Amino acid sequence: MSSKIAVVTGGNRGLGKNTVLHLAQKGVDIILTYRGNRAEAEDVVGEVRQLGGKAVALQLDVADSKSFINFAKSVANELNANWGREQFDYLVNNAGIGIHAPFAETTEEQFDQLVNIHLKGVYFLTQKLLPLIADGGRIVNISTGLARFSLPGYSAYAAMKGGVEVLTRYMAKELGARGIAVNVVAPGAIETDFGQGLVRDNSEINKFIASQTALGRVGLPDDIGGVIATLLSEDNRWINAQRIEASGGMFL
């Protein structure tokens, strides 16, 4: 039986990288994307190969929806060249940035950047990749705990993720005829370089979040990658159109 293949956007660092490695440990081959740091992406490819899997890295700016048609062609070429296949099995829409700004001070430029990356990007990238996703495949979109609870400074970012959560249900409804399940994973606060490393590097914020989390600490990338990889497994094929928060129990 041939390996499953996953496309993971932003797979060169942070939660995306962690997801890639968890999938590789489960025998899933990888096409990962990176925006600018090719060396970083190739390091992750090397780690997947050390785990016994196949992987390739493709450049993609998820804010540039005009590039998605050509990206889909690149994916099709890599599938044919490396796997002798025309389709892949799993899509993880992970790539993103964080912008922290009070509602009263958020600029249109910041807002538009977040729309393009987190909402328009997810919408149209998935649309353009649909012919390449195998029937019976799975899609995981990434949201945030901030779509459930509210912390000042994240109004625009969280609004985009709220949109992704609604979009996920519509995707599940419309792609169900092809047997494609679509779910959303909503991480809580995680120690990464995301958003200038605010949660990781600011000890006061870190302690506050830990104090508001039932399991008593801030999340780590390993807490999320495994959730995504597990959600994509056949054991969870009947989970569909769900929001799964992985936050250790924040703000209960």
Long-range contacts (C-beta under 8 A, 24 or more apart in sequence): 2-83, 2-85, 3-27, 3-28, 3-29, 3-53, 3-54, 3-83, 4-28, 4-29, 4-89, 4-90, 5-29, 5-30, 5-31, 5-79, 5-83, 5-85, 5-88, 5-89, 5-90, 6-30, 6-31, 6-88, 6-89, 6-90, 6-91, 6-92, 6-232, 7-31, 7-32, 7-33, 7-75, 7-88, 7-90, 7-91, 7-92, 7-129, 8-32, 8-33, 8-92, 8-94, 9-33, 9-60, 9-62, 9-92, 9-93, 9-94, 9-95, 9-125, 10-34, 10-35, 10-62, 10-94, 10-95, 10-96, 11-41, 11-44, 11-57, 11-92, 11-94, 12-37, 12-40, 12-41, 12-43, 12-44, 12-57, 13-37, 13-40, 13-192, 13-193, 14-192, 14-193, 14-194, 14-221, 15-94, 15-142, 15-187, 15-190, 15-192, 15-194, 15-221, 15-224, 15-225, 16-92, 16-94, 16-95, 17-44, 17-221, 17-225, 18-221, 18-222, 18-224, 18-225, 19-92, 19-94, 19-224, 19-225, 19-228, 19-229, 20-44, 20-48, 20-55, 20-225, 21-47, 21-48, 21-51, 21-225, 22-225, 22-226, 22-228, 22-229, 23-90, 23-228, 23-229, 23-232, 24-48, 24-51, 24-52, 24-53, 24-55, 25-51, 25-229, 26-229, 26-233, 27-52, 27-53, 28-53, 28-89, 28-90, 28-229, 28-232, 29-53, 29-54, 29-55, 29-83, 30-54, 30-55, 30-56, 31-55, 31-56, 31-57, 31-58, 31-75, 31-78, 31-79, 31-88, 32-56, 32-57, 32-58, 33-57, 33-58, 33-59, 33-60, 33-62, 33-71, 33-95, 34-58, 34-59, 34-60, 35-59, 35-60, 35-61, 35-62, 35-95, 54-82, 54-83, 56-82, 60-95, 62-95, 62-96, 62-116, 62-117, 62-121, 62-122, 62-125, 63-113, 63-116, 63-117, 63-121, 64-116, 65-116, 65-120, 65-121, 65-124, 65-125, 68-124, 68-125, 68-127, 68-128, 68-129, 69-128, 71-125, 71-128, 72-128, 72-129, 72-131, 72-132, 75-129, 75-132, 76-132, 79-132, 86-132, 87-132, 87-133, 87-134, 87-137, 88-132, 88-133, 88-134, 88-137, 89-133, 89-134, 89-136, 89-137, 89-138, 90-137, 90-138, 90-139, 90-140, 90-232, 91-126, 91-129, 91-133, 91-137, 91-138, 91-139, 91-140, 92-139, 92-140, 92-142, 92-228, 92-232, 93-121, 93-122, 93-125, 93-126, 93-139, 93-140, 93-141, 93-142, 93-164, 94-142, 95-121, 96-142, 96-194, 97-194, 97-195, 98-154, 98-157, 98-194, 98-195, 98-196, 98-198, 99-156, 99-157, 99-195, 100-153, 100-154, 100-157, 100-195, 100-196, 100-198, 101-153, 101-156, 102-152, 102-153, 102-155, 103-152, 103-155, 106-155, 106-156, 110-156, 111-156, 114-156, 114-157, 114-160, 115-160, 117-160, 118-157, 118-160, 118-161, 118-163, 118-164, 119-160, 119-163, 119-164, 119-167, 122-164, 122-167, 123-167, 126-171, 130-175, 133-180, 135-178, 135-179, 135-180, 136-178, 136-179, 136-180, 137-178, 137-179, 137-180, 138-180, 138-181, 138-182, 138-183, 138-231, 138-232, 138-237, 139-171, 139-175, 139-180, 139-181, 139-182, 139-183, 140-182, 140-183, 140-184, 140-185, 140-228, 140-231, 140-232, 141-165, 141-167, 141-168, 141-171, 141-182, 141-183, 141-184, 141-185, 142-184, 142-185, 142-186, 142-187, 142-228, 143-168, 143-184, 143-185, 143-186, 143-243, 144-186, 144-187, 145-186, 145-187, 145-188, 145-189, 145-245, 145-247, 145-250, 145-251, 147-186, 148-186, 148-245, 148-251, 149-250, 149-251, 161-186, 165-243, 168-241, 168-243, 169-241, 172-240, 172-241, 173-241, 176-240, 181-237, 181-239, 181-240, 181-241, 182-240, 182-241, 183-231, 183-239, 183-240, 183-241, 183-242, 183-243, 183-244, 184-242, 184-243, 184-244, 185-224, 185-227, 185-228, 185-231, 185-244, 185-245, 185-246, 186-243, 186-244, 186-245, 186-246, 186-247, 187-219, 187-223, 187-224, 187-245, 187-246, 187-247, 188-213, 188-219, 188-245, 188-246, 188-247, 188-248, 188-250, 189-213, 189-218, 189-219, 189-247, 189-250, 190-218, 190-219, 190-220, 190-221, 190-223, 190-224, 191-218, 191-219, 191-220, 191-221, 192-221, 209-250, 212-250, 212-251, 213-247, 213-248, 213-249, 213-250, 214-248, 214-249, 214-250, 214-252, 215-248, 215-249, 216-248, 217-248, 219-246, 219-247, 219-248, 223-248
